[in-house]
Amino acid sequence: MSNHPTELRHGGFIAWVLGVLLLLAPLPAWAGHDQDEDDLVYFLPIAAEHAKRLLDSGEKLFFFDLRDPEDFKREHLPGARSIPLKQLSKGFQRIPTAGRVVLYCGCPEGRIEEGYAYQLLRQMGYRNVSVLEGGFTEWRKLGYPVETDGSS
């Protein structure tokens, strides 16, 4: 490698440009939105294991149970609130617009109900919503805690 002054200036300019580009790169959003998505996604999934790790680390998750009220009263995720899918279009204001919101149901593998709820909330301007992969069934299968008091 030559130490010619023109080559050193050229290399310094490239390093400077790269530094500026790194500074201008978009930073991740920190309000509980650590997953990328675009509006063409049917729904944004969150694995039960990831949700549990977030809970264990002290992050506040807002779980919304889309199942029938009877199922919710029997068992639901810790701190979950019941908002049956049939009532979502009228009661969506109860869902916070900040923080991490996780929708779930006991839906079959197709998850049509959760996808519908996700898309409805996206249309209402929500950008902090994800869907629990495997829903209540997966959470329970992994042996994670549930509540049974029905008072949420």
Secondary structure, DSSP 8 states (H G I E B T S, - for coil): ----HHHHHHHHHHHHHHHHHHHHS-----SS--S---TT-S--EE-HHHHHHHHHTT--EEEEE-S-HHHHHH-B-TT-EE--GGGHHHHGGGS-SSSEEEEE----TT-HHHHHHHHHHHHTT--SEEEETTHHHHHHHTT---B-----
